[in-house]
Amino acid sequence: METTIKTVKQVQTVLKFSYGLIPIVAGLDKFTNLLTDWQKYLNPSLEGILPFSGKTFMIIVGVIEIIAGILVLIKPQKGAIVVGAWLVLIALTLLPGGQFIDVAVRDIAMAIGAFSLARLSSIPEIKTGK
């Protein structure tokens, strides 16, 4: 039993750092666009109803992603739910455009991993480390 708890704790730790650091990196990149031009993923119909530019929207998204990543690192159970929900929301905004279906599917798969982290983080033996 102790080996099982240790293994689950290791998996939880890997997931925590993955779902904590990746949103932080993606969020920071919204300011620089070094990894990609994030505005190309913005659904044109959504961009049309924004009260500000697509670039400003992406910066706001970046700030939210940074906060969500930090939350995962501090409180993985709650933070993973936020990141999972955020990934589902992103996927839902990508689907109507029909252009980035592969990214939407990837984000849904990543959301499943985030929700799995939240579930693992809710196990009392994992939360306490005992």
N, C-alpha and C positions, 0 to 999 in steps of 0.2 A: 504493500500500500504506500509506503514512504517513497519508493522509487517512482510510482505512478504520479504522486503529488509533485515530486521533484521534476519529472518530465513535463507535466502540465504547466508547472510554473515557468520552466524554460521556454515552452512554446508561447505562453502568455507574454513573457518578457520580449521575445523576438517580435511578436505582433505589436506590442506596445510601442517599441522603438520604431517599427516600420510605419505604423499608423500615426505616430507622433511626428516623426521627422519628415516623412514625405509631404504631408500637407504644409509644413513649415517651409520646406524648400520650394514647393510649387507656389505658395503664397508670396514668398520673397521674389520669385521669378516674375510675378505679375508686374513688378516694378521695373524689371530690366528686360524681359523677353529674351533672355539668353537661351533658354531651352526651346522655346517656340513662340510664335506670335499668338498669344492667347485670345486676342480679339477675333481671330478667324473662327473660334468655337462659339462665339456669341450668335445666337439665333437672330437673324435680321428682324423678324417680327417683334422680338423682345427688345431689341435695340431701338426700334422705332418708337416705342412707348416710354423709353427712359427719359427722365427730365435732365439728363446729363449725357456726356459722351460715353462711347463704349470703353474708351481707355480709363475714364474715371470709374466706371462700373467695375472693370477688371481690378483696379487698385482696391476698391471696396471688397471685392471677392478675395483678393490677396490678404487683406487684413483679417477677414473672417477665417480664412484657412490657417493663418498663423496662430490665431487665438484657439481654433479647434485643435491644432496639433499640440499646442502647449497644454491644453486641457487633457488630451489623451495621456501626455507624459505625467501630469500631476494626479489626475483622477481617471484612470483608464476605463472604468465601467461607464461613467457618464460621457467622457470624451469620445469613446468609440461609438456610442449611439449618435452623438452629434455628427461625427465624421461619416458614419454609415448613412444617416439621413441626408447629409450634404451630397454624398456621392449619388444617391438615388435621385435627388433633385437635379443634379447636373445631368444625369442620364436622361431624365424626363424632358429637360430643355433641349437636349441634342436630338432626340428622336423625331420631332415634327419636321425638322429641316431635312431629314433623310440623308444628310451628307456624311455624318460621323457616327454611323450605326456601330461600327467596330469599337469606337471609344465609349459609346453608351453601354455596350455589352461589357466591356472591360470594367467600367465604373460600377456596374451592377455586381460583377464578380468581386470587386474590391469591397463593395458595401457588405456583401455576405461575410467576407473576412473580418471587417470591422465589427459587425454584429456578433460574430463568433468571439472576438476579443472581449466584447462587453459581457457576453455570457460567461466566458472563462473567468473574467475578473470579478464576477458575482459569487463565485464559489468561496465559501468562508475560509477553507484551508489555504486557498491561493491568496486571498486578500490579506490574511495574517502572516503568511509565509511559514506556517507550522504544519 
